[in-house]
Amino acid sequence: MRKPSSLYGDINLPRRDRPPPRQQEARRQLEAHKFAVGQILLFSPSAVEPVTARGAYSVVRLMPPDNGDNQYRLKSVADGHERVVRESQLGIPPFDRSLG
């Protein structure tokens, strides 16, 4: 027979029944990314970022989400400049549509 839960949750549950730790949650969030490291993508900055260069970028790293939108660290194919962008600003280049 199980004991009733306390105000602080059931701390007597076996480890396998406890919620996953933060690291596992972060890993799940990274797995939910639409694009992969090394993939070439088309970056389209928003209207409030007019001086940001659009074009082809390579995914360098998957980043945790910000306000529900996954983020990526990208490197420009043209000049090597790196930036962090939201998934909603990315698309698959026309030459690579069959891969997505």
HELIX and SHEET records of a PDB file:
HELIX    1   1 ARG A   15  ASP A   17  5                                   3    
HELIX    2   2 ARG A   22  GLU A   31  1                                  10    
HELIX    3   3 GLU A   87  GLN A   89  5                                   3    
HELIX    4   4 PRO A   94  LEU A   99  5                                   6    
SHEET    1   A 5 GLU A  82  ARG A  86  0                                        
SHEET    2   A 5 ASP A  69  SER A  76 -1                                        
SHEET    3   A 5 GLY A  55  ASP A  66 -1                                        
SHEET    4   A 5 ILE A  40  PHE A  43 -1                                        
SHEET    5   A 5 LEU A  90  GLY A  91 -1                                        
END                                                                             
